[in-house]
Amino acid sequence: MVIEGLVANVSESTRAVPPLRAALIDAEGNEVERWTFSVADGDLPPGATVGFETSTKKAPREGRLSIDF
């Protein structure tokens, strides 16, 4: 499973891009896998976005994905 997305700075000031945490939860609500990944080095100016990509080989057939920081 490959996960792609964007991090957006919706504030009015430059912000550091934090590491993100991903978690896979199966259909029964059990956490299958959790990992942390870096999006970008440095800061993100106001209104800017940066893309990310991460992957896992442990994706359940049914379930959900959670990404936070």
CYANA upper distance limits for C-alpha pairs under 8 A (distance plus 0.5 A):
  1 MET  CA     55 SER  CA      6.03
  1 MET  CA     56 THR  CA      5.94
  1 MET  CA     57 LYS  CA      6.67
  1 MET  CA     58 LYS  CA      8.41
  1 MET  CA     59 ALA  CA      6.79
  2 VAL  CA     53 GLU  CA      7.48
  2 VAL  CA     54 THR  CA      6.44
  2 VAL  CA     55 SER  CA      4.84
  2 VAL  CA     56 THR  CA      7.23
  3 ILE  CA     53 GLU  CA      6.07
  3 ILE  CA     54 THR  CA      5.80
  3 ILE  CA     55 SER  CA      6.29
  4 GLU  CA     51 GLY  CA      7.80
  4 GLU  CA     52 PHE  CA      6.08
  4 GLU  CA     53 GLU  CA      4.93
  4 GLU  CA     54 THR  CA      7.14
  5 GLY  CA     51 GLY  CA      6.18
  5 GLY  CA     52 PHE  CA      5.91
  5 GLY  CA     53 GLU  CA      7.19
  6 LEU  CA     49 THR  CA      6.79
  6 LEU  CA     50 VAL  CA      6.06
  6 LEU  CA     51 GLY  CA      4.85
  6 LEU  CA     52 PHE  CA      6.53
  7 VAL  CA     49 THR  CA      5.97
  7 VAL  CA     50 VAL  CA      5.90
  7 VAL  CA     51 GLY  CA      6.81
  7 VAL  CA     52 PHE  CA      8.09
  8 ALA  CA     47 GLY  CA      7.34
  8 ALA  CA     48 ALA  CA      6.44
  8 ALA  CA     49 THR  CA      4.81
  8 ALA  CA     50 VAL  CA      7.17
  9 ASN  CA     14 THR  CA      8.23
  9 ASN  CA     15 ARG  CA      7.53
  9 ASN  CA     44 LEU  CA      7.00
  9 ASN  CA     45 PRO  CA      7.41
  9 ASN  CA     46 PRO  CA      6.07
  9 ASN  CA     47 GLY  CA      5.82
  9 ASN  CA     48 ALA  CA      6.18
  9 ASN  CA     49 THR  CA      6.84
 10 VAL  CA     46 PRO  CA      6.89
 10 VAL  CA     47 GLY  CA      5.95
 10 VAL  CA     48 ALA  CA      8.30
 11 SER  CA     46 PRO  CA      6.28
 11 SER  CA     47 GLY  CA      7.52
 12 GLU  CA     46 PRO  CA      5.67
 12 GLU  CA     47 GLY  CA      7.96
 13 SER  CA     45 PRO  CA      7.13
 13 SER  CA     46 PRO  CA      5.72
 14 THR  CA     43 ASP  CA      6.88
 14 THR  CA     44 LEU  CA      6.07
 14 THR  CA     45 PRO  CA      4.80
 14 THR  CA     46 PRO  CA      5.85
 15 ARG  CA     43 ASP  CA      5.91
 15 ARG  CA     44 LEU  CA      5.82
 15 ARG  CA     45 PRO  CA      7.04
 15 ARG  CA     46 PRO  CA      8.11
 16 ALA  CA     42 GLY  CA      6.63
 16 ALA  CA     43 ASP  CA      4.79
 16 ALA  CA     44 LEU  CA      6.56
 17 VAL  CA     39 VAL  CA      7.52
 17 VAL  CA     40 ALA  CA      6.98
 17 VAL  CA     41 ASP  CA      7.65
 17 VAL  CA     42 GLY  CA      7.28
 17 VAL  CA     43 ASP  CA      6.42
 17 VAL  CA     44 LEU  CA      6.93
 18 PRO  CA     38 SER  CA      7.81
 18 PRO  CA     39 VAL  CA      8.05
 18 PRO  CA     69 PHE  CA      7.04
 19 PRO  CA     36 THR  CA      7.09
 19 PRO  CA     37 PHE  CA      6.18
 19 PRO  CA     38 SER  CA      5.14
 19 PRO  CA     39 VAL  CA      6.90
 19 PRO  CA     69 PHE  CA      6.81
 20 LEU  CA     36 THR  CA      6.06
 20 LEU  CA     37 PHE  CA      5.96
 20 LEU  CA     38 SER  CA      6.79
 20 LEU  CA     39 VAL  CA      7.72
 20 LEU  CA     67 ILE  CA      7.18
 20 LEU  CA     68 ASP  CA      6.17
 20 LEU  CA     69 PHE  CA      5.16
 21 ARG  CA     34 ARG  CA      7.62
 21 ARG  CA     35 TRP  CA      6.22
 21 ARG  CA     36 THR  CA      4.85
 21 ARG  CA     37 PHE  CA      6.98
 21 ARG  CA     66 SER  CA      8.48
 21 ARG  CA     67 ILE  CA      6.01
 21 ARG  CA     68 ASP  CA      5.84
 21 ARG  CA     69 PHE  CA      6.22
 22 ALA  CA     34 ARG  CA      6.11
 22 ALA  CA     35 TRP  CA      5.94
 22 ALA  CA     36 THR  CA      6.74
 22 ALA  CA     37 PHE  CA      8.46
 22 ALA  CA     65 LEU  CA      7.57
 22 ALA  CA     66 SER  CA      6.09
 22 ALA  CA     67 ILE  CA      4.96
 22 ALA  CA     68 ASP  CA      7.21
 23 ALA  CA     31 GLU  CA      7.35
 23 ALA  CA     32 VAL  CA      7.98
 23 ALA  CA     33 GLU  CA      6.18
 23 ALA  CA     34 ARG  CA      4.80
 23 ALA  CA     35 TRP  CA      7.12
 23 ALA  CA     65 LEU  CA      6.29
 23 ALA  CA     66 SER  CA      5.65
 23 ALA  CA     67 ILE  CA      7.05
 24 LEU  CA     31 GLU  CA      6.29
 24 LEU  CA     32 VAL  CA      5.91
 24 LEU  CA     33 GLU  CA      5.83
 24 LEU  CA     34 ARG  CA      7.01
 24 LEU  CA     59 ALA  CA      7.49
 24 LEU  CA     60 PRO  CA      8.27
 24 LEU  CA     63 GLY  CA      7.78
 24 LEU  CA     64 ARG  CA      6.49
 24 LEU  CA     65 LEU  CA      5.28
 24 LEU  CA     66 SER  CA      7.05
 25 ILE  CA     29 GLY  CA      6.09
 25 ILE  CA     30 ASN  CA      5.88
 25 ILE  CA     31 GLU  CA      4.89
 25 ILE  CA     32 VAL  CA      6.07
 25 ILE  CA     33 GLU  CA      7.97
 25 ILE  CA     60 PRO  CA      8.32
 25 ILE  CA     63 GLY  CA      5.96
 25 ILE  CA     64 ARG  CA      5.80
 25 ILE  CA     65 LEU  CA      6.80
 25 ILE  CA     66 SER  CA      8.42
 26 ASP  CA     30 ASN  CA      5.94
 26 ASP  CA     31 GLU  CA      6.95
 26 ASP  CA     32 VAL  CA      6.92
 26 ASP  CA     60 PRO  CA      6.34
 26 ASP  CA     61 ARG  CA      8.33
 26 ASP  CA     62 GLU  CA      6.48
 26 ASP  CA     63 GLY  CA      4.62
 26 ASP  CA     64 ARG  CA      7.00
 27 ALA  CA     62 GLU  CA      5.90
 27 ALA  CA     63 GLY  CA      4.91
 27 ALA  CA     64 ARG  CA      8.03
 28 GLU  CA     63 GLY  CA      8.34
 29 GLY  CA     63 GLY  CA      8.22
 32 VAL  CA     58 LYS  CA      7.75
 32 VAL  CA     59 ALA  CA      8.32
 32 VAL  CA     60 PRO  CA      8.13
 33 GLU  CA     58 LYS  CA      7.60
 37 PHE  CA     54 THR  CA      7.85
 39 VAL  CA     50 VAL  CA      8.12
 39 VAL  CA     51 GLY  CA      7.78
 39 VAL  CA     52 PHE  CA      5.97
 39 VAL  CA     53 GLU  CA      8.39
 40 ALA  CA     50 VAL  CA      7.97
 44 LEU  CA     48 ALA  CA      6.66
 44 LEU  CA     49 THR  CA      7.73
 44 LEU  CA     50 VAL  CA      8.33
